């Protein structure tokens, strides 16, 4: 009788050990961990349907003004991936300075991205006000990048410089900057949602290296919601004209052309 009780107790302890071991094995199973992978964004800077070439090519706005471009730089930040069910996957601490003079800056790399099927991308054109107010800048946010107003402590979100025969002094200076002013009247920071082409999904998988190809059309700065004529608007560094151009930027400067599934 006593032996039977000991046998039953031993069997119970053995079963418990087996179950505990099974649970521990499950906890340590790499397959049970959330899967993550990588993707990239390729940015193609254009002027309408033409390639952007600094200093050499002459372009024409929809209103008929001719111009050249010597500088084209912009910030992209706070990127988020969107799912069909409406959920959002933020990509933390994402701040990029894209400079057309620096080819490497036009390829954005992302790692440790949760696996999933994504249908769109949301981002900020510029540097958000919270990060701006936080200070302590370095890297692409450093004041040596030519995109920081030390006097007002604000970022230039998009910078385009060049020439135009329609400009009274011949030059073009568009520093689309700032977020201050009564009730945010001078805010030029814009959030843009970019749906992927119909039927396309970004498949983030451990065995995939997909890429989003985004067209950035500088011509859209001067048309869309507002028509910009260089005879009257040729040098803006914040204020109402910059706000108008920021609205044009949000309305159509960035579009997703296609995805590379890989």
N, C-alpha and C positions, 0 to 999 in steps of 0.2 A: 504493500500500500504506500509506504514511504517512498520506495523506489519509483513508483508510478508518478507520485507528486513531483519528485525531483526531475523525472524525465519530462513531464509536462512543462515544468518551469524552464528547463534547458531549451526545449523546443520553442517556447514563447520568446526567450531571450535571443535565440538564433534568428527567428523570424523578424524580430525588431531590428536586429543588426543588419539583416538583409535589406529591409525597407529603408533604413537610414542610409545605408550605402547606396541604394538606388537613388534616393533623393539627392545625395551629395554628388553622385555621378551626373545627374541631370543638371544640377546647379553649375557644374564645371564643364558641361558639354558646350564646346564652341558653337555648335549649331543652334543652341538655345539663345545665344547672344544676338541682339539686334544687328542686322547686317548693314554695313556701310560701304560706300564706294566713292568714286570721283566723277567729276564732269568738268567741262571747260566752256568758256564763252569766247567766241571769236568776233571782234568788232571790226566792221568794214566802214571806214569813213568815206563818205561820198559827197558830191554836190549835185543833187538831182540824180540823174542816171549816169553821171560821169565820176570817174575816180578823182579823189582829192589829191592834187599835187601842189605843194607849197611853192609860192613865189612865181611859178612859171605860167600856170594856166589862168585864163580869164573866163569867168562864169557870168551868167545873166540871171537875175531874179525874175519871177513871174511878172513883176511890174515893169521890167525892161532895164533895170539898172545893171551896169557891168561892174565886176569887182574881181580882185585877186585875194588870196589868203596867204598870209605869212605865218600865222600862229593859229592852231586849233587845239584846245585842251579842255577837258571836262572831268568832273568827278562823278563816279557812280558809287553808291553806298547802300547799306541796309537791304541787301538782296534777300528775297524770299521766294521759295518754290511753292507753286499752287497745285492743288489736287482737284479732281473733278467733283469731289464731295464737298468742296468749299473749305477744306482744312488747309492750313498754311504751315510750311516748314521754314523757319528763319535760318539764315546762314550768318551766324554771329560774327561781329567785328569785321565786317566786310567794307573796306574803304579802298577805292582804286582811283588813281589819277591816270587818265588816258591822254597821251600826248601824241599827236600825229607824227611828230618828228622822232618819236621813239617807237619803233615797230614792236618791240617786246611788250610795251605797255598795252597793246591792243589784244593781248591774249590773257584772259583771266582764268586762273586755275582754282578749283575747289576740291577739298578732300574731306573725309569723315562725314559724308552726306548720307543721311538715312536712305536705305534702298526703298524704291517705290516708283510708281508711275505718275509723272507730273505733266500738267496740261498748260502751265503758264509760269511767268516770272514777274515779280514785282520788285521795283527798285526805286531809289531816290536819285534824281539827277541833282547832284550837289552834295553838301555835307550838312547833315541834320543839325538843328539848332542846339539840341542837347549836347551833342559831341563838341560843337563849337564853344559852348559855354564852359565845358569841362576843362578846356585848355590842355597843357602838357602835351604838345604836339611833337611828332617825330615822323620819320619816313615820308610817305607820300603826303602827309598832312603838315610837313615841316614848312617853316616860313621861307626856306630856300627854294621852294618850288615855283615861286612867282604867282601863287594863287591865294595869297593871304593879305588882307588889309590890316596892317598893324594899327593904324589910326582909329579904326572902328571895331577892330577885333572880329572880323567877318571873313568868310571865304568867298573867293570868286568861284562860282559854281560852274560856269561855262565861260571860256575866253576865246574870242575870235578877233584877230587883227588882220588888217590888209590895206588895200587901196581901192579907190573907185573914182572915175572921172566925174561922177555925179556929186561927190562929196566936195563941199566948198574949198576945203584945204587939201583935198586929195587923199586923206587918210581915213581909215575905219578903225575904231576902237570900241569893241563890244565886250565889256566886263559885266557879265550877268551875275550880280552879286548881291549879298545882303538879305537880311530877314527882319530887320528892325523897323521901327516906325509905328505910328499910332494904329492900333488894331491890325498890326502886321501888314500895313499898306505897302511896305517895300519888300515884302517876302518874295524871293525868287527861287526858293527851294521847291521842287516839284516831285511828287510821287507818281510813277508811271506803271501801269499794268500792261504787260505784253503777253497776250494769249499766243499759244503756239498755233501754227497753221492747222486748219481743219483736218482732223484724223491723225495728227501727229502727237506723240507723247515722248517725253524725255524718260527713258528707261534707265534708272540708276540701279545697277546690279554689280556684284563683285566681279563679274566677267565682262563688264561693259566699260567703255571709256567714251561716253557720248559727248557731243558738242552742240552748243546753241550758236547759230550764226545770226548776228544782229547787224542790220544796216543802220548807220548813223548819218543822216542826211543834213548837212549844215545849211542847205538851202531853205529848210523848213523853219529856220530861225526868223526868216523875213517874210513869211506868208502863212496863211492858215486862218487863225482867228483875227490877226491884225496884219495889214500890209505895211511893211517898213520901206520907206523911201530914203535913200541915202542923202538926198538934198536937205532933208530936215532932221533925220536921225542918223548920225554917223559917229557919234562919240557918246556913249552912255555907260556910266559907271554907277549903277543903282538908280532907284527912282522909278517913275511911271513908265518910261520907255523900256527899261530893263524888265519890268513886270510884264509888259506886253510881249516881249520876246520870250520870257520864261513860259508864258502861256502857250505861245507858238511851239516851243520846244516840247512841252508836255503833250500837245495835241498831235504830234506826228513825227518828231525828229528821230525817234527810235522805233524800229519794227523788226520783228523776228522774220527773217527770210526763209530759213529752213533749219532742220535738225540733222545732224549726223548720228545715226544710231550706234555704229560700232559695236 
